[in-house]
Amino acid sequence: MRDMEFTMSRPGLVEVGQEVEITEGRLPSSFYYTIEPAVAMSGNYATPDRLKSKTGIIKEIGETSRGYYVIATFNE
């Protein structure tokens, strides 16, 4: 199992336990992931840390002083 954190702009877009689809974006030297349909976005990951799964389960939703976040679990 692998957990990844995503930044989310507002609450109520996903629920804990929900299965979500992930799309992969590519930058010149890294990759990033988006929970579709454009619900939340990950940070950048180097090629060795590239995500293999395209679906995950929402494990946690939270709020910090900087905004909302989502932690999703992937079967890897």
PDB file of N, CA, C and O in Angstrom, chain B, residues numbered from 101:
ATOM      1  N   MET B 101       0.842  -1.178   0.000  1.00  0.00           N
ATOM      2  CA  MET B 101       0.000   0.000   0.000  1.00  0.00           C
ATOM      3  C   MET B 101       0.889   1.244   0.000  1.00  0.00           C
ATOM      4  O   MET B 101       1.939   1.283   0.643  1.00  0.00           O
ATOM      5  N   ARG B 102       0.448   2.233  -0.722  1.00  0.00           N
ATOM      6  CA  ARG B 102       1.199   3.481  -0.822  1.00  0.00           C
ATOM      7  C   ARG B 102       0.239   4.648  -0.615  1.00  0.00           C
ATOM      8  O   ARG B 102      -0.811   4.706  -1.255  1.00  0.00           O
ATOM      9  N   ASP B 103       0.587   5.574   0.270  1.00  0.00           N
ATOM     10  CA  ASP B 103      -0.217   6.767   0.519  1.00  0.00           C
ATOM     11  C   ASP B 103       0.396   7.956  -0.196  1.00  0.00           C
ATOM     12  O   ASP B 103       1.615   8.124  -0.217  1.00  0.00           O
ATOM     13  N   MET B 104      -0.471   8.787  -0.787  1.00  0.00           N
ATOM     14  CA  MET B 104      -0.014  10.016  -1.431  1.00  0.00           C
ATOM     15  C   MET B 104      -0.913  11.158  -0.978  1.00  0.00           C
ATOM     16  O   MET B 104      -2.115  10.979  -0.779  1.00  0.00           O
ATOM     17  N   GLU B 105      -0.319  12.321  -0.820  1.00  0.00           N
ATOM     18  CA  GLU B 105      -1.073  13.504  -0.412  1.00  0.00           C
ATOM     19  C   GLU B 105      -1.372  14.372  -1.636  1.00  0.00           C
ATOM     20  O   GLU B 105      -0.531  14.545  -2.518  1.00  0.00           O
ATOM     21  N   PHE B 106      -2.584  14.907  -1.665  1.00  0.00           N
ATOM     22  CA  PHE B 106      -3.037  15.781  -2.730  1.00  0.00           C
ATOM     23  C   PHE B 106      -3.566  17.070  -2.114  1.00  0.00           C
ATOM     24  O   PHE B 106      -4.128  17.044  -1.020  1.00  0.00           O
ATOM     25  N   THR B 107      -3.394  18.185  -2.795  1.00  0.00           N
ATOM     26  CA  THR B 107      -3.942  19.468  -2.379  1.00  0.00           C
ATOM     27  C   THR B 107      -5.313  19.634  -3.013  1.00  0.00           C
ATOM     28  O   THR B 107      -5.501  19.357  -4.198  1.00  0.00           O
ATOM     29  N   MET B 108      -6.272  20.091  -2.208  1.00  0.00           N
ATOM     30  CA  MET B 108      -7.644  20.255  -2.687  1.00  0.00           C
ATOM     31  C   MET B 108      -8.084  21.695  -2.407  1.00  0.00           C
ATOM     32  O   MET B 108      -7.780  22.233  -1.342  1.00  0.00           O
ATOM     33  N   SER B 109      -8.789  22.320  -3.341  1.00  0.00           N
ATOM     34  CA  SER B 109      -9.150  23.728  -3.211  1.00  0.00           C
ATOM     35  C   SER B 109     -10.311  23.995  -2.268  1.00  0.00           C
ATOM     36  O   SER B 109     -10.375  25.062  -1.657  1.00  0.00           O
ATOM     37  N   ARG B 110     -11.235  23.042  -2.138  1.00  0.00           N
ATOM     38  CA  ARG B 110     -12.374  23.243  -1.242  1.00  0.00           C
ATOM     39  C   ARG B 110     -12.895  21.888  -0.758  1.00  0.00           C
ATOM     40  O   ARG B 110     -12.677  20.875  -1.423  1.00  0.00           O
ATOM     41  N   PRO B 111     -13.575  21.856   0.384  1.00  0.00           N
ATOM     42  CA  PRO B 111     -14.055  20.582   0.931  1.00  0.00           C
ATOM     43  C   PRO B 111     -15.302  20.084   0.193  1.00  0.00           C
ATOM     44  O   PRO B 111     -15.921  20.817  -0.577  1.00  0.00           O
ATOM     45  N   GLY B 112     -15.649  18.833   0.446  1.00  0.00           N
ATOM     46  CA  GLY B 112     -16.882  18.273  -0.086  1.00  0.00           C
ATOM     47  C   GLY B 112     -16.783  17.701  -1.485  1.00  0.00           C
ATOM     48  O   GLY B 112     -17.799  17.298  -2.050  1.00  0.00           O
ATOM     49  N   LEU B 113     -15.588  17.653  -2.064  1.00  0.00           N
ATOM     50  CA  LEU B 113     -15.437  17.149  -3.424  1.00  0.00           C
ATOM     51  C   LEU B 113     -15.289  15.633  -3.469  1.00  0.00           C
ATOM     52  O   LEU B 113     -15.646  15.002  -4.464  1.00  0.00           O
ATOM     53  N   VAL B 114     -14.765  15.049  -2.396  1.00  0.00           N
ATOM     54  CA  VAL B 114     -14.640  13.598  -2.260  1.00  0.00           C
ATOM     55  C   VAL B 114     -14.958  13.223  -0.821  1.00  0.00           C
ATOM     56  O   VAL B 114     -15.012  14.088   0.054  1.00  0.00           O
ATOM     57  N   GLU B 115     -15.169  11.935  -0.577  1.00  0.00           N
ATOM     58  CA  GLU B 115     -15.476  11.442   0.765  1.00  0.00           C
ATOM     59  C   GLU B 115     -14.503  10.329   1.139  1.00  0.00           C
ATOM     60  O   GLU B 115     -13.990   9.630   0.265  1.00  0.00           O
ATOM     61  N   VAL B 116     -14.248  10.166   2.432  1.00  0.00           N
ATOM     62  CA  VAL B 116     -13.391   9.088   2.912  1.00  0.00           C
ATOM     63  C   VAL B 116     -14.013   7.756   2.484  1.00  0.00           C
ATOM     64  O   VAL B 116     -15.219   7.552   2.623  1.00  0.00           O
ATOM     65  N   GLY B 117     -13.183   6.859   1.965  1.00  0.00           N
ATOM     66  CA  GLY B 117     -13.637   5.556   1.503  1.00  0.00           C
ATOM     67  C   GLY B 117     -14.014   5.517   0.034  1.00  0.00           C
ATOM     68  O   GLY B 117     -14.219   4.439  -0.525  1.00  0.00           O
ATOM     69  N   GLN B 118     -14.107   6.672  -0.595  1.00  0.00           N
ATOM     70  CA  GLN B 118     -14.485   6.746  -2.012  1.00  0.00           C
ATOM     71  C   GLN B 118     -13.334   6.282  -2.901  1.00  0.00           C
ATOM     72  O   GLN B 118     -12.175   6.611  -2.647  1.00  0.00           O
ATOM     73  N   GLU B 119     -13.656   5.519  -3.940  1.00  0.00           N
ATOM     74  CA  GLU B 119     -12.656   5.130  -4.932  1.00  0.00           C
ATOM     75  C   GLU B 119     -12.546   6.254  -5.955  1.00  0.00           C
ATOM     76  O   GLU B 119     -13.560   6.755  -6.441  1.00  0.00           O
ATOM     77  N   VAL B 120     -11.319   6.652  -6.283  1.00  0.00           N
ATOM     78  CA  VAL B 120     -11.096   7.755  -7.217  1.00  0.00           C
ATOM     79  C   VAL B 120     -10.169   7.333  -8.336  1.00  0.00           C
ATOM     80  O   VAL B 120      -9.330   6.448  -8.167  1.00  0.00           O
ATOM     81  N   GLU B 121     -10.330   7.981  -9.492  1.00  0.00           N
ATOM     82  CA  GLU B 121      -9.449   7.768 -10.640  1.00  0.00           C
ATOM     83  C   GLU B 121      -8.363   8.828 -10.643  1.00  0.00           C
ATOM     84  O   GLU B 121      -8.602   9.981 -10.283  1.00  0.00           O
ATOM     85  N   ILE B 122      -7.173   8.427 -11.051  1.00  0.00           N
ATOM     86  CA  ILE B 122      -6.014   9.306 -11.073  1.00  0.00           C
ATOM     87  C   ILE B 122      -5.512   9.420 -12.509  1.00  0.00           C
ATOM     88  O   ILE B 122      -5.435   8.426 -13.231  1.00  0.00           O
ATOM     89  N   THR B 123      -5.172  10.643 -12.915  1.00  0.00           N
ATOM     90  CA  THR B 123      -4.488  10.821 -14.199  1.00  0.00           C
ATOM     91  C   THR B 123      -3.082  11.332 -13.917  1.00  0.00           C
ATOM     92  O   THR B 123      -2.836  12.002 -12.914  1.00  0.00           O
ATOM     93  N   GLU B 124      -2.175  11.006 -14.812  1.00  0.00           N
ATOM     94  CA  GLU B 124      -0.773  11.374 -14.653  1.00  0.00           C
ATOM     95  C   GLU B 124      -0.426  12.496 -15.623  1.00  0.00           C
ATOM     96  O   GLU B 124      -0.761  12.439 -16.806  1.00  0.00           O
ATOM     97  N   GLY B 125       0.250  13.517 -15.101  1.00  0.00           N
ATOM     98  CA  GLY B 125       0.770  14.589 -15.938  1.00  0.00           C
ATOM     99  C   GLY B 125       2.279  14.512 -15.947  1.00  0.00           C
ATOM    100  O   GLY B 125       2.889  14.017 -14.999  1.00  0.00           O
ATOM    101  N   ARG B 126       2.879  14.997 -17.012  1.00  0.00           N
ATOM    102  CA  ARG B 126       4.337  14.909 -17.136  1.00  0.00           C
ATOM    103  C   ARG B 126       4.947  16.294 -17.266  1.00  0.00           C
ATOM    104  O   ARG B 126       4.481  17.129 -18.042  1.00  0.00           O
ATOM    105  N   LEU B 127       5.994  16.518 -16.495  1.00  0.00           N
ATOM    106  CA  LEU B 127       6.826  17.706 -16.595  1.00  0.00           C
ATOM    107  C   LEU B 127       8.165  17.261 -17.172  1.00  0.00           C
ATOM    108  O   LEU B 127       8.393  16.059 -17.303  1.00  0.00           O
ATOM    109  N   PRO B 128       9.056  18.181 -17.520  1.00  0.00           N
ATOM    110  CA  PRO B 128      10.333  17.762 -18.112  1.00  0.00           C
ATOM    111  C   PRO B 128      11.122  16.744 -17.284  1.00  0.00           C
ATOM    112  O   PRO B 128      11.758  15.856 -17.850  1.00  0.00           O
ATOM    113  N   SER B 129      11.090  16.861 -15.961  1.00  0.00           N
ATOM    114  CA  SER B 129      11.892  15.936 -15.155  1.00  0.00           C
ATOM    115  C   SER B 129      11.111  15.270 -14.025  1.00  0.00           C
ATOM    116  O   SER B 129      11.711  14.690 -13.121  1.00  0.00           O
ATOM    117  N   SER B 130       9.778  15.347 -14.065  1.00  0.00           N
ATOM    118  CA  SER B 130       8.987  14.730 -12.999  1.00  0.00           C
ATOM    119  C   SER B 130       7.553  14.474 -13.467  1.00  0.00           C
ATOM    120  O   SER B 130       7.173  14.803 -14.591  1.00  0.00           O
ATOM    121  N   PHE B 131       6.773  13.875 -12.563  1.00  0.00           N
ATOM    122  CA  PHE B 131       5.376  13.553 -12.841  1.00  0.00           C
ATOM    123  C   PHE B 131       4.507  14.112 -11.725  1.00  0.00           C
ATOM    124  O   PHE B 131       4.974  14.271 -10.597  1.00  0.00           O
ATOM    125  N   TYR B 132       3.242  14.413 -12.030  1.00  0.00           N
ATOM    126  CA  TYR B 132       2.274  14.828 -11.016  1.00  0.00           C
ATOM    127  C   TYR B 132       0.969  14.103 -11.307  1.00  0.00           C
ATOM    128  O   TYR B 132       0.756  13.602 -12.411  1.00  0.00           O
ATOM    129  N   TYR B 133       0.096  14.052 -10.303  1.00  0.00           N
ATOM    130  CA  TYR B 133      -1.134  13.279 -10.413  1.00  0.00           C
ATOM    131  C   TYR B 133      -2.335  14.130 -10.019  1.00  0.00           C
ATOM    132  O   TYR B 133      -2.250  14.979  -9.131  1.00  0.00           O
ATOM    133  N   THR B 134      -3.453  13.886 -10.695  1.00  0.00           N
ATOM    134  CA  THR B 134      -4.690  14.623 -10.448  1.00  0.00           C
ATOM    135  C   THR B 134      -5.800  13.634 -10.149  1.00  0.00           C
ATOM    136  O   THR B 134      -5.979  12.656 -10.875  1.00  0.00           O
ATOM    137  N   ILE B 135      -6.551  13.888  -9.074  1.00  0.00           N
ATOM    138  CA  ILE B 135      -7.763  13.123  -8.806  1.00  0.00           C
ATOM    139  C   ILE B 135      -8.837  13.713  -9.697  1.00  0.00           C
ATOM    140  O   ILE B 135      -9.136  14.904  -9.616  1.00  0.00           O
ATOM    141  N   GLU B 136      -9.411  12.888 -10.540  1.00  0.00           N
ATOM    142  CA  GLU B 136     -10.400  13.363 -11.517  1.00  0.00           C
ATOM    143  C   GLU B 136     -11.806  13.355 -10.942  1.00  0.00           C
ATOM    144  O   GLU B 136     -12.135  12.511 -10.108  1.00  0.00           O
ATOM    145  N   PRO B 137     -12.631  14.287 -11.383  1.00  0.00           N
ATOM    146  CA  PRO B 137     -12.416  15.306 -12.402  1.00  0.00           C
ATOM    147  C   PRO B 137     -11.836  16.589 -11.800  1.00  0.00           C
ATOM    148  O   PRO B 137     -12.586  17.446 -11.333  1.00  0.00           O
ATOM    149  N   ALA B 138     -10.534  16.722 -11.807  1.00  0.00           N
ATOM    150  CA  ALA B 138      -9.790  17.894 -11.327  1.00  0.00           C
ATOM    151  C   ALA B 138     -10.191  18.287  -9.912  1.00  0.00           C
ATOM    152  O   ALA B 138     -10.444  19.459  -9.632  1.00  0.00           O
ATOM    153  N   VAL B 139     -10.248  17.298  -9.021  1.00  0.00           N
ATOM    154  CA  VAL B 139     -10.627  17.520  -7.625  1.00  0.00           C
ATOM    155  C   VAL B 139      -9.434  17.962  -6.793  1.00  0.00           C
ATOM    156  O   VAL B 139      -9.541  18.887  -5.987  1.00  0.00           O
ATOM    157  N   ALA B 140      -8.291  17.299  -6.989  1.00  0.00           N
ATOM    158  CA  ALA B 140      -7.098  17.584  -6.190  1.00  0.00           C
ATOM    159  C   ALA B 140      -5.851  17.218  -6.983  1.00  0.00           C
ATOM    160  O   ALA B 140      -5.904  16.392  -7.894  1.00  0.00           O
ATOM    161  N   MET B 141      -4.717  17.847  -6.624  1.00  0.00           N
ATOM    162  CA  MET B 141      -3.473  17.632  -7.360  1.00  0.00           C
ATOM    163  C   MET B 141      -2.344  17.308  -6.384  1.00  0.00           C
ATOM    164  O   MET B 141      -2.257  17.873  -5.294  1.00  0.00           O
ATOM    165  N   SER B 142      -1.487  16.387  -6.806  1.00  0.00           N
ATOM    166  CA  SER B 142      -0.331  15.996  -5.992  1.00  0.00           C
ATOM    167  C   SER B 142       0.825  16.962  -6.214  1.00  0.00           C
ATOM    168  O   SER B 142       0.761  17.871  -7.041  1.00  0.00           O
ATOM    169  N   GLY B 143       1.879  16.729  -5.444  1.00  0.00           N
ATOM    170  CA  GLY B 143       3.138  17.403  -5.709  1.00  0.00           C
ATOM    171  C   GLY B 143       3.838  16.705  -6.867  1.00  0.00           C
ATOM    172  O   GLY B 143       3.251  15.842  -7.520  1.00  0.00           O
ATOM    173  N   ASN B 144       5.073  17.069  -7.120  1.00  0.00           N
ATOM    174  CA  ASN B 144       5.836  16.456  -8.211  1.00  0.00           C
ATOM    175  C   ASN B 144       6.638  15.260  -7.684  1.00  0.00           C
ATOM    176  O   ASN B 144       7.170  15.285  -6.574  1.00  0.00           O
ATOM    177  N   TYR B 145       6.709  14.216  -8.513  1.00  0.00           N
ATOM    178  CA  TYR B 145       7.423  12.995  -8.154  1.00  0.00           C
ATOM    179  C   TYR B 145       8.449  12.671  -9.231  1.00  0.00           C
ATOM    180  O   TYR B 145       8.170  12.793 -10.424  1.00  0.00           O
ATOM    181  N   ALA B 146       9.637  12.257  -8.801  1.00  0.00           N
ATOM    182  CA  ALA B 146      10.691  11.851  -9.734  1.00  0.00           C
ATOM    183  C   ALA B 146      10.305  10.518 -10.382  1.00  0.00           C
ATOM    184  O   ALA B 146       9.438   9.805  -9.876  1.00  0.00           O
ATOM    185  N   THR B 147      10.940  10.194 -11.483  1.00  0.00           N
ATOM    186  CA  THR B 147      10.630   8.977 -12.231  1.00  0.00           C
ATOM    187  C   THR B 147      10.658   7.703 -11.372  1.00  0.00           C
ATOM    188  O   THR B 147       9.754   6.880 -11.516  1.00  0.00           O
ATOM    189  N   PRO B 148      11.644   7.496 -10.490  1.00  0.00           N
ATOM    190  CA  PRO B 148      11.624   6.264  -9.688  1.00  0.00           C
ATOM    191  C   PRO B 148      10.418   6.171  -8.740  1.00  0.00           C
ATOM    192  O   PRO B 148      10.039   5.075  -8.327  1.00  0.00           O
ATOM    193  N   ASP B 149       9.822   7.306  -8.402  1.00  0.00           N
ATOM    194  CA  ASP B 149       8.675   7.331  -7.488  1.00  0.00           C
ATOM    195  C   ASP B 149       7.344   7.380  -8.223  1.00  0.00           C
ATOM    196  O   ASP B 149       6.305   7.634  -7.614  1.00  0.00           O
ATOM    197  N   ARG B 150       7.370   7.142  -9.503  1.00  0.00           N
ATOM    198  CA  ARG B 150       6.178   7.215 -10.346  1.00  0.00           C
ATOM    199  C   ARG B 150       5.092   6.242  -9.863  1.00  0.00           C
ATOM    200  O   ARG B 150       5.390   5.104  -9.497  1.00  0.00           O
ATOM    201  N   LEU B 151       3.847   6.694  -9.866  1.00  0.00           N
ATOM    202  CA  LEU B 151       2.707   5.892  -9.429  1.00  0.00           C
ATOM    203  C   LEU B 151       2.323   4.892 -10.507  1.00  0.00           C
ATOM    204  O   LEU B 151       2.238   5.246 -11.683  1.00  0.00           O
ATOM    205  N   LYS B 152       2.093   3.652 -10.114  1.00  0.00           N
ATOM    206  CA  LYS B 152       1.722   2.607 -11.071  1.00  0.00           C
ATOM    207  C   LYS B 152       0.208   2.415 -11.160  1.00  0.00           C
ATOM    208  O   LYS B 152      -0.312   2.057 -12.217  1.00  0.00           O
ATOM    209  N   SER B 153      -0.496   2.651 -10.059  1.00  0.00           N
ATOM    210  CA  SER B 153      -1.952   2.470 -10.018  1.00  0.00           C
ATOM    211  C   SER B 153      -2.663   3.672 -10.622  1.00  0.00           C
ATOM    212  O   SER B 153      -2.150   4.790 -10.587  1.00  0.00           O
ATOM    213  N   LYS B 154      -3.821   3.441 -11.163  1.00  0.00           N
ATOM    214  CA  LYS B 154      -4.632   4.531 -11.716  1.00  0.00           C
ATOM    215  C   LYS B 154      -5.915   4.753 -10.925  1.00  0.00           C
ATOM    216  O   LYS B 154      -6.711   5.628 -11.268  1.00  0.00           O
ATOM    217  N   THR B 155      -6.126   3.955  -9.855  1.00  0.00           N
ATOM    218  CA  THR B 155      -7.255   4.165  -8.956  1.00  0.00           C
ATOM    219  C   THR B 155      -6.755   4.057  -7.526  1.00  0.00           C
ATOM    220  O   THR B 155      -5.786   3.352  -7.245  1.00  0.00           O
ATOM    221  N   GLY B 156      -7.424   4.762  -6.630  1.00  0.00           N
ATOM    222  CA  GLY B 156      -7.065   4.732  -5.222  1.00  0.00           C
ATOM    223  C   GLY B 156      -8.296   4.938  -4.360  1.00  0.00           C
ATOM    224  O   GLY B 156      -9.385   5.199  -4.871  1.00  0.00           O
ATOM    225  N   ILE B 157      -8.119   4.821  -3.057  1.00  0.00           N
ATOM    226  CA  ILE B 157      -9.196   4.996  -2.088  1.00  0.00           C
ATOM    227  C   ILE B 157      -8.830   6.176  -1.187  1.00  0.00           C
ATOM    228  O   ILE B 157      -7.708   6.258  -0.689  1.00  0.00           O
ATOM    229  N   ILE B 158      -9.784   7.087  -0.982  1.00  0.00           N
ATOM    230  CA  ILE B 158      -9.546   8.235  -0.102  1.00  0.00           C
ATOM    231  C   ILE B 158      -9.464   7.740   1.338  1.00  0.00           C
ATOM    232  O   ILE B 158     -10.396   7.119   1.849  1.00  0.00           O
ATOM    233  N   LYS B 159      -8.342   8.023   1.977  1.00  0.00           N
ATOM    234  CA  LYS B 159      -8.082   7.567   3.340  1.00  0.00           C
ATOM    235  C   LYS B 159      -8.380   8.658   4.361  1.00  0.00           C
ATOM    236  O   LYS B 159      -8.876   8.377   5.452  1.00  0.00           O
ATOM    237  N   GLU B 160      -8.077   9.899   4.003  1.00  0.00           N
ATOM    238  CA  GLU B 160      -8.211  11.000   4.963  1.00  0.00           C
ATOM    239  C   GLU B 160      -8.433  12.302   4.212  1.00  0.00           C
ATOM    240  O   GLU B 160      -7.893  12.508   3.125  1.00  0.00           O
ATOM    241  N   ILE B 161      -9.236  13.179   4.808  1.00  0.00           N
ATOM    242  CA  ILE B 161      -9.443  14.534   4.288  1.00  0.00           C
ATOM    243  C   ILE B 161      -9.207  15.479   5.458  1.00  0.00           C
ATOM    244  O   ILE B 161      -9.725  15.256   6.552  1.00  0.00           O
ATOM    245  N   GLY B 162      -8.437  16.518   5.236  1.00  0.00           N
ATOM    246  CA  GLY B 162      -8.137  17.419   6.337  1.00  0.00           C
ATOM    247  C   GLY B 162      -7.961  18.860   5.881  1.00  0.00           C
ATOM    248  O   GLY B 162      -8.009  19.176   4.692  1.00  0.00           O
ATOM    249  N   GLU B 163      -7.757  19.714   6.867  1.00  0.00           N
ATOM    250  CA  GLU B 163      -7.567  21.135   6.604  1.00  0.00           C
ATOM    251  C   GLU B 163      -6.400  21.639   7.433  1.00  0.00           C
ATOM    252  O   GLU B 163      -6.259  21.297   8.607  1.00  0.00           O
ATOM    253  N   THR B 164      -5.569  22.453   6.809  1.00  0.00           N
ATOM    254  CA  THR B 164      -4.475  23.124   7.506  1.00  0.00           C
ATOM    255  C   THR B 164      -4.650  24.622   7.299  1.00  0.00           C
ATOM    256  O   THR B 164      -5.607  25.055   6.657  1.00  0.00           O
ATOM    257  N   SER B 165      -3.750  25.396   7.829  1.00  0.00           N
ATOM    258  CA  SER B 165      -3.810  26.850   7.630  1.00  0.00           C
ATOM    259  C   SER B 165      -3.582  27.221   6.169  1.00  0.00           C
ATOM    260  O   SER B 165      -3.921  28.328   5.751  1.00  0.00           O
ATOM    261  N   ARG B 166      -3.010  26.305   5.388  1.00  0.00           N
ATOM    262  CA  ARG B 166      -2.730  26.567   3.974  1.00  0.00           C
ATOM    263  C   ARG B 166      -3.834  26.071   3.044  1.00  0.00           C
ATOM    264  O   ARG B 166      -3.787  26.345   1.845  1.00  0.00           O
ATOM    265  N   GLY B 167      -4.824  25.349   3.567  1.00  0.00           N
ATOM    266  CA  GLY B 167      -5.910  24.853   2.730  1.00  0.00           C
ATOM    267  C   GLY B 167      -6.270  23.421   3.059  1.00  0.00           C
ATOM    268  O   GLY B 167      -5.975  22.928   4.148  1.00  0.00           O
ATOM    269  N   TYR B 168      -6.902  22.765   2.125  1.00  0.00           N
ATOM    270  CA  TYR B 168      -7.387  21.397   2.322  1.00  0.00           C
ATOM    271  C   TYR B 168      -6.439  20.386   1.682  1.00  0.00           C
ATOM    272  O   TYR B 168      -5.731  20.696   0.724  1.00  0.00           O
ATOM    273  N   TYR B 169      -6.441  19.183   2.226  1.00  0.00           N
ATOM    274  CA  TYR B 169      -5.627  18.122   1.648  1.00  0.00           C
ATOM    275  C   TYR B 169      -6.402  16.812   1.684  1.00  0.00           C
ATOM    276  O   TYR B 169      -7.351  16.655   2.452  1.00  0.00           O
ATOM    277  N   VAL B 170      -5.984  15.884   0.849  1.00  0.00           N
ATOM    278  CA  VAL B 170      -6.561  14.549   0.758  1.00  0.00           C
ATOM    279  C   VAL B 170      -5.411  13.560   0.765  1.00  0.00           C
ATOM    280  O   VAL B 170      -4.404  13.779   0.092  1.00  0.00           O
ATOM    281  N   ILE B 171      -5.545  12.481   1.511  1.00  0.00           N
ATOM    282  CA  ILE B 171      -4.582  11.392   1.444  1.00  0.00           C
ATOM    283  C   ILE B 171      -5.298  10.210   0.816  1.00  0.00           C
ATOM    284  O   ILE B 171      -6.348   9.778   1.294  1.00  0.00           O
ATOM    285  N   ALA B 172      -4.722   9.692  -0.256  1.00  0.00           N
ATOM    286  CA  ALA B 172      -5.286   8.551  -0.960  1.00  0.00           C
ATOM    287  C   ALA B 172      -4.324   7.370  -0.847  1.00  0.00           C
ATOM    288  O   ALA B 172      -3.106   7.548  -0.842  1.00  0.00           O
ATOM    289  N   THR B 173      -4.879   6.177  -0.757  1.00  0.00           N
ATOM    290  CA  THR B 173      -4.104   4.952  -0.660  1.00  0.00           C
ATOM    291  C   THR B 173      -4.191   4.193  -1.976  1.00  0.00           C
ATOM    292  O   THR B 173      -5.266   4.045  -2.557  1.00  0.00           O
ATOM    293  N   PHE B 174      -3.041   3.716  -2.433  1.00  0.00           N
ATOM    294  CA  PHE B 174      -2.956   2.981  -3.688  1.00  0.00           C
ATOM    295  C   PHE B 174      -2.388   1.601  -3.432  1.00  0.00           C
ATOM    296  O   PHE B 174      -1.502   1.436  -2.593  1.00  0.00           O
ATOM    297  N   ASN B 175      -2.891   0.607  -4.149  1.00  0.00           N
ATOM    298  CA  ASN B 175      -2.451  -0.762  -3.999  1.00  0.00           C
ATOM    299  C   ASN B 175      -1.218  -0.996  -4.869  1.00  0.00           C
ATOM    300  O   ASN B 175      -1.335  -1.366  -6.037  1.00  0.00           O
ATOM    301  N   GLU B 176      -0.054  -0.780  -4.299  1.00  0.00           N
ATOM    302  CA  GLU B 176       1.216  -0.973  -5.022  1.00  0.00           C
ATOM    303  C   GLU B 176       2.154  -1.829  -4.230  1.00  0.00           C
ATOM    304  O   GLU B 176       3.269  -2.100  -4.676  1.00  0.00           O
TER     305      GLU B 176
END
